[in-house]
């Protein structure tokens, strides 16, 4: 703990949920960045000087240069399950604990990925636009006909918490579930979720819906590229609520334009934020601004867990959800 007032210090780099900020203030000296505009890397380094903890979002880049400029920093608490904005090996080398917010957002994120799946399959957004624009002047038998979700095959790329939550939802729709993951699930989990592990080519070839839930790693970057898209059914839909760069966007755009696949639902993009005009010009894609975990309740849970993680490290306790627990063992 810092000698000043006997309390540890932290920067909260975004006005996250007020309950979480109040929790932080009850046990630490808090510098809160009150604007929803992210701090620039230089501002972040300046504000962090002398701070022991940081609560930040995925929009904050935590790299070796920042870590080396902040020698007092002991914990970086990311308000997200993904942590590809953080150089974890550099943090581990420097003895900085990194934490994330798994579990609390699993079902909320899966709900939204499912909404994208339904929206692209049944053309919900196109139909909404049509009615709003006053174009609905006669009843037509084939108006906005789409693809059935029930009874179809769901291919889940990445069978972690959120991938498995998608499998649970698929059961209610009587779907066959295939999954691809470098690590196979326990037989009991496969049985419970009625999910079969296959290789990626098989999954792409046989699925009517391919949904991506893998973290962004060196070997998952552009995992879904031109070849993968070509091997999917022409009637298939792709959903990505994981990380944009897992899908090669240029290849996806080409596939959507050419009708190589039927449609896509995207919550994430290679560059965020952005106007994404090329996608916006296509009817067979549903777009969202990286909001899959954004329900009122879940945002509060994420913010609270992030603050609990940060406080725990600063108070010499074990944080609930560390990313690099080896740093804790070395304390
Ligand atoms: C996550 O948690 O990683 C989301 O993408 C951001 O909320």
Boltz pocket constraint, residues with backbone or C-beta under 6 A from the ligand:
constraints:
  - pocket:
      binder: B
      contacts: [[A, 58], [A, 79], [A, 80], [A, 81], [A, 82], [A, 83], [A, 101], [A, 105], [A, 241], [A, 242], [A, 290], [A, 293]]
      max_distance: 6.0
